[in-house]
Amino acid sequence: MAVRDLHALPKAHLHLHFTGSMRSSTLLELADKYGVHLPAALSGGEPPKLRATDERGWFRFQRLYDIARSCLRSPEDIHRLVREAAEEDVRDGSRWLEIQVDPTSYAPRLGGLIPALETIIDAVDAAVRETGLGMRIVLAANRMKHPLDARTLARLAVRYRDRGIVGFGLSNDERRGFARDFDRAFAIARDGGLLAAPHGGELSGPSSVRDCLDDLHAARLGHGVRAAEDPRLLAQLAERNVTCEVCPASNVALGVYDKLQDVPLRKLWDAGVPMALGADDPLLFGSRLAAQYAIARETHGFTDSELAELARQSVRAAAMPAQVREDVLSDIDKWLAAG
């Protein structure tokens, strides 16, 4: 029996990190350009072997990410990365991308925090024009840094809300620090009209998800899969309509689950928890957006009707204009009917 093309399924992409969106070929070119020595894990053409469930493994993952980020040194590099990320998303059927970035990581090479953010914003604007993809920014604070830094970023995010920033996130190792340490930063962002989308429930269990809900008032959760370990928490997520940005390939690559069959897509689905499948860091995990839908189909037995509903859930959770949302939802229905 013929199956519908998952690359043609209209969808929104809500969990993609900035440097992690880079093409491997682009990383190799930029490393050669700037004389950056890449470890074999980044230069071999295959996704590196990763496991981040212990401190050493997480440090190695972050180290590889930092090396890749060190190859982004000019506005031209930033524009190239964003344009190529948009091209990849368009190829995978994405109609809307919310890319997550901490501009402080790029500030030293781009003339400071404000110039770095404006370079990123300009790159997104250019990619929208060149590819037609709807694209916005989620500004993300770093759990490993002081909460005052997060407040600075939150104020900056609100200040640039009219330039395409739609959300405020919190990334890095959720086992370090407490979500409540960042509650003031998230209050600033929410009061400024931004969506709260912290990471939680990936490396830590259900308590991490609860903290994001109770202390940060999350509207979306980066990952959130460990909520599957607590039925009451699943019911709470479903009742509050909090979308989990689930990244199956990433979960296995980082050792959150041993194999794709263990990722609790069905458990979240059956509990009524909305999901938005995401690629997280394709540079390090080796697969992009459409591949996550293929995992849902091939590993978890999702029918095309269910895959269409997953795509709808991603669209409903996106910070997109109402008319754009209606158009994409209509095109999802057409994809399903055409089968």
Order of alpha helices (4+ residues) and beta strands (2+ residues): beta-alpha-alpha-alpha-alpha-beta-alpha-beta-alpha-beta-alpha-beta-alpha-beta-alpha-beta-alpha-alpha-alpha-alpha-alpha-alpha
